[in-house]
Amino acid sequence: MKNVLSQKFLDELITFRKQLHRGPEIGFNVKKTADLISEMLSKAGLEVSRDIGTNGVVASLNRGSGVDPIGFRADMDALPIDEANNFAHASVHSGKFHGCGHDGHAAMLLGAALHLSRQENFEREIHFIFQPDEENGNGAIAMIDSGLFEDFKMDAVYGLHNLPGLNVGEFAIQSGAFCSFEDNFEIKIIGRGGHSSMPEKLIDPIVIGAKIVTDIQTIVSRTVSPSDHAVVSVTNFETDGARNVIASEVKITGDCRGFEAHISESIQSRMNAIVANNCASYDADFRFTYLTSFVPLLNSEAHTNLCAKVVDKISGACVRSDFGRVGFSEDFAQMLKVKPGAYILMGNGIDAANYSEPLHCPNYDFNDAAIRFGVEYWCAVANAEKVPLQSSLIPD
């Protein structure tokens, strides 16, 4: 596919992306972002529906209503952290920062909607989904519960995310499990605190907690098969003690990753046993909480192959089918539990200032050179043949 987007159009999208970057909003509180997106799409003649799952937006392009209906999804929310960049489009809101590229995702999907709406011969029903609160893992469920898939007909749904470490124009995808689940745990150890000079009269939860943290490190190596993937990380250790006071309570929190439900179950079971046994040996009480924040993201084989096939038609683009799975989690997985589809990664740059910084890094920035590839990717999927049901489309 030759380049189909004018430089003037791309410049307008870049300006819009930087506007979003300057004014980041977090969680479900993305009303101004939703207002900007909705206004532009309404002016272009799309049917815009608001407040789907609290500030979610769905813009519908009904060219031949009912013709192979599909959905494209982008996220809108930023991160609750400070930005370390000082360029002209840096965040003007303290503690809010587009450090994951959702500003770029929204701009690319907006660009695709605008471009497709101007194509006189284009005939398909597409719903452009702009989702809030991806970072906390609540936005997709909120939109689904608000009737996303009942009110807007879709045979399939597609998602896209930028990734530093891939070249601009390079895409990565695979069928099956692609992004991991994320489980979160909290361990509260309840001992008996007191003066640090009299430990024999106390039940020291710090000693118990330190032992638990050490034992947790054996879960992956001694519970999970080497052929499976799992990560268990303790991310915080809090006490209510002081310089000369042995604490009464300790709270340990952390994060677990993997790709299959049995891995989550094994981690939870083993961790509970470690906590219970250690606390029992010191006569301490405990409370253990283990919750799933993100489910594994599962790509349909047929839709994955369609996505790989259309990338090969984009000028200057290529697809990495050998990239493998990624350890981060993605709220789009909830949509793929309801509808078949696929989620693809798109390069943000390698060895380039800001663009190759990891996602969620305070120095990260979305690479505007990637916008052309993202818009053309969405348009290529929109123009692709419908994936046959109950079959696999094998790329050339």
Secondary structure, DSSP 4 states (H G I P E B T S, - for coil): ----S-HHHHHHHHHHHHHHHHS--BTT--HHHHHHHHHHHHHTT-EEE--TTSS-EEEEEESSTTSS-EEEEEE--BBSS-----STT--SSTT-B--SSHHHHHHHHHHHHHHHHT-TT---EEEEEEES-TTTT-HHHHHHHTTHHHHS--SEEEEEEEEETS-TTEEE--SEEEE-EEEEEEEEEE-B-EETT-GGGSB-HHHHHHHHHHHHTHHHHHHS-TTS-EEEEEEEEEES-BTTEE-SEEEEEEEEEESSHHHHHHHHHHHHHHHHHHHHHTT-EEEEEEEEEEPPEEE-HHHHHHHHHHHTTSTT-EEETT---BSS--TTHHHHHHS-EEEEEEEEESS-TTTTSPTT-TT----GGGHHHHHHHHHHHHTSPPPPTTS-----
